[in-house]
């Protein structure tokens, strides 16, 4: 909806009126009884010759019009932001509940493999040297991954513990 502001009485009139609804002054032009538009400085209607012309509202500087436009724009942006915030709050996407957008708020499942370990960490876990792990336990089936053809060995804690427990339960070899 469009509003026209009268600089004479300071009131708004809805729509695109020719006259202020409060004080009766015309907006920026002089109008004759037949509603022909004439410039502000006209003394006689240029189309019908009538001398009865309306009194236009006071002329204001362009800076005031620009200020009024900025005020309307600011009010519009404020209303847009308020409406958008309300919609976001109603849909449950507010900033106060970042449950879905941040990984630390998502439920974490324990990794079935456990944390990755280097060969020295596995040796400490078992209680032997890295050489013994490489020469004895890997050939016996200690689960591991190689990061490349000549890359380092990667072990997973839960796999290593499971392998040790299985070997102890079978009684094949004490570790």
C-alpha positions as a Python dict, from the first residue, in 0.01 Angstrom:
ca = {
    (1, 'X'): (0, 0, 0),
    (2, 'X'): (128, 342, -92),
    (3, 'X'): (115, 639, 146),
    (4, 'X'): (148, 1007, 66),
    (5, 'X'): (287, 1240, 333),
    (6, 'X'): (166, 1598, 365),
    (7, 'X'): (444, 1838, 466),
    (8, 'X'): (184, 2099, 563),
    (9, 'X'): (-3, 1908, 835),
    (10, 'X'): (234, 1610, 885),
    (11, 'X'): (-27, 1341, 815),
    (12, 'X'): (-22, 1036, 588),
    (13, 'X'): (-295, 965, 334),
    (14, 'X'): (-335, 615, 191),
    (15, 'X'): (-317, 536, -181),
    (16, 'X'): (-218, 791, -445),
    (17, 'X'): (-447, 1084, -359),
    (18, 'X'): (-445, 1421, -532),
    (19, 'X'): (-524, 1606, -207),
    (20, 'X'): (-428, 1561, 159),
    (21, 'X'): (-711, 1391, 346),
    (22, 'X'): (-652, 1612, 652),
    (23, 'X'): (-582, 1970, 537),
    (24, 'X'): (-699, 1952, 171),
    (25, 'X'): (-378, 2077, 11),
    (26, 'X'): (-263, 1921, -317),
    (27, 'X'): (64, 1730, -349),
    (28, 'X'): (339, 1914, -545),
    (29, 'X'): (106, 2054, -815),
    (30, 'X'): (-179, 2303, -847),
    (31, 'X'): (-511, 2152, -956),
    (32, 'X'): (-811, 2326, -1114),
    (33, 'X'): (-1172, 2220, -1036),
    (34, 'X'): (-1154, 1980, -1334),
    (35, 'X'): (-837, 1823, -1176),
    (36, 'X'): (-599, 1932, -1452),
    (37, 'X'): (-242, 1929, -1320),
    (38, 'X'): (-44, 2252, -1338),
    (39, 'X'): (304, 2346, -1217),
    (40, 'X'): (350, 2509, -874),
    (41, 'X'): (409, 2856, -1020),
    (42, 'X'): (99, 2857, -1246),
    (43, 'X'): (-165, 3129, -1194),
    (44, 'X'): (-411, 2993, -1456),
    (45, 'X'): (-489, 2635, -1564),
    (46, 'X'): (-301, 2561, -1885),
    (47, 'X'): (-585, 2341, -2022),
    (48, 'X'): (-914, 2507, -1924),
    (49, 'X'): (-805, 2861, -1825),
    (50, 'X'): (-958, 2847, -1476),
    (51, 'X'): (-812, 3080, -1215),
    (52, 'X'): (-933, 2862, -928),
    (53, 'X'): (-626, 2654, -848),
    (54, 'X'): (-556, 2451, -537),
    (55, 'X'): (-287, 2542, -288),
    (56, 'X'): (-3, 2288, -294),
    (57, 'X'): (170, 2174, 20),
    (58, 'X'): (488, 2365, 116),
    (59, 'X'): (787, 2297, -103),
    (60, 'X'): (1057, 2109, 84),
    (61, 'X'): (1428, 2068, 9),
    (62, 'X'): (1540, 1756, -174),
    (63, 'X'): (1749, 1653, 127),
    (64, 'X'): (1431, 1625, 336),
    (65, 'X'): (1270, 1406, 71),
    (66, 'X'): (1578, 1188, 65),
    (67, 'X'): (1569, 1164, 443),
    (68, 'X'): (1200, 1067, 432),
    (69, 'X'): (1279, 801, 171),
    (70, 'X'): (1562, 661, 385),
    (71, 'X'): (1334, 658, 690),
    (72, 'X'): (1072, 457, 497),
    (73, 'X'): (1340, 222, 367),
    (74, 'X'): (1480, 174, 719),
    (75, 'X'): (1134, 102, 855),
    (76, 'X'): (1076, -147, 575),
    (77, 'X'): (1405, -326, 647),
    (78, 'X'): (1326, -333, 1018),
    (79, 'X'): (985, -490, 951),
    (80, 'X'): (1143, -740, 710),
    (81, 'X'): (1404, -841, 968),
    (82, 'X'): (1140, -876, 1240),
    (83, 'X'): (921, -1089, 1014),
    (84, 'X'): (1213, -1307, 911),
    (85, 'X'): (1319, -1354, 1273),
    (86, 'X'): (966, -1455, 1366),
    (87, 'X'): (950, -1710, 1084),
    (88, 'X'): (1287, -1855, 1182),
    (89, 'X'): (1183, -1877, 1546),
    (90, 'X'): (856, -2047, 1456),
    (91, 'X'): (1033, -2301, 1235),
    (92, 'X'): (1283, -2382, 1508),
    (93, 'X'): (1598, -2260, 1336),
    (94, 'X'): (1692, -2002, 1596),
    (95, 'X'): (2049, -1931, 1699),
    (96, 'X'): (1979, -2049, 2053),
    (97, 'X'): (1942, -2412, 1945),
    (98, 'X'): (2225, -2497, 1705),
    (99, 'X'): (2158, -2872, 1742),
    (100, 'X'): (2169, -2953, 1372),
    (101, 'X'): (2432, -2712, 1247),
    (102, 'X'): (2727, -2792, 1473),
    (103, 'X'): (2887, -3139, 1483),
    (104, 'X'): (2966, -3118, 1857),
    (105, 'X'): (2590, -3123, 1925),
    (106, 'X'): (2528, -3436, 1718),
    (107, 'X'): (2523, -3768, 1902),
    (108, 'X'): (2861, -3937, 1881),
    (109, 'X'): (2887, -4311, 1844),
    (110, 'X'): (3201, -4477, 1971),
    (111, 'X'): (3429, -4585, 1690),
    (112, 'X'): (3421, -4968, 1675),
    (113, 'X'): (3784, -4974, 1565),
    (114, 'X'): (3905, -4740, 1838),
    (115, 'X'): (4165, -4470, 1809),
    (116, 'X'): (4442, -4507, 1551),
    (117, 'X'): (4780, -4610, 1692),
    (118, 'X'): (5137, -4610, 1562),
    (119, 'X'): (5356, -4918, 1601),
    (120, 'X'): (5526, -4771, 1912),
    (121, 'X'): (5185, -4719, 2078),
    (122, 'X'): (5093, -5083, 2007),
    (123, 'X'): (5426, -5197, 2152),
    (124, 'X'): (5355, -4998, 2472),
    (125, 'X'): (5003, -5142, 2487),
    (126, 'X'): (5129, -5500, 2459),
    (127, 'X'): (5441, -5441, 2665),
    (128, 'X'): (5713, -5521, 2412),
    (129, 'X'): (5930, -5345, 2154),
    (130, 'X'): (5827, -5215, 1813),
    (131, 'X'): (6063, -5474, 1660),
    (132, 'X'): (5871, -5759, 1832),
    (133, 'X'): (5541, -5622, 1705),
    (134, 'X'): (5676, -5604, 1350),
    (135, 'X'): (5864, -5937, 1348),
    (136, 'X'): (5642, -6157, 1566),
    (137, 'X'): (5288, -6033, 1611),
    (138, 'X'): (5211, -5898, 1262),
    (139, 'X'): (5300, -6235, 1101),
    (140, 'X'): (5077, -6404, 1365),
    (141, 'X'): (4777, -6195, 1249),
    (142, 'X'): (4784, -5871, 1447),
    (143, 'X'): (4531, -5652, 1255),
    (144, 'X'): (4688, -5350, 1087),
    (145, 'X'): (4674, -5127, 779),
    (146, 'X'): (4957, -4999, 568),
    (147, 'X'): (4910, -4639, 450),
    (148, 'X'): (5090, -4710, 121),
    (149, 'X'): (5326, -4964, -42),
    (150, 'X'): (5613, -4844, 172),
    (151, 'X'): (5407, -4638, 417),
    (152, 'X'): (5375, -4659, 791),
    (153, 'X'): (5165, -4915, 971),
    (154, 'X'): (4838, -4807, 1132),
    (155, 'X'): (4670, -5004, 1409),
    (156, 'X'): (4337, -4946, 1581),
    (157, 'X'): (4316, -4978, 1959),
    (158, 'X'): (3994, -5180, 1982),
    (159, 'X'): (4111, -5423, 1711),
    (160, 'X'): (4444, -5477, 1887),
    (161, 'X'): (4276, -5533, 2227),
    (162, 'X'): (4024, -5773, 2069),
    (163, 'X'): (4308, -5967, 1900),
    (164, 'X'): (4500, -5993, 2229),
    (165, 'X'): (4191, -6115, 2417),
    (166, 'X'): (4110, -6375, 2152),
    (167, 'X'): (4464, -6510, 2166),
    (168, 'X'): (4455, -6527, 2544),
    (169, 'X'): (4119, -6708, 2546),
    (170, 'X'): (4240, -6967, 2296),
    (171, 'X'): (4547, -7022, 2511),
    (172, 'X'): (4767, -7044, 2205),
    (173, 'X'): (5028, -6800, 2314),
    (174, 'X'): (5062, -6570, 2606),
    (175, 'X'): (5115, -6206, 2529),
}
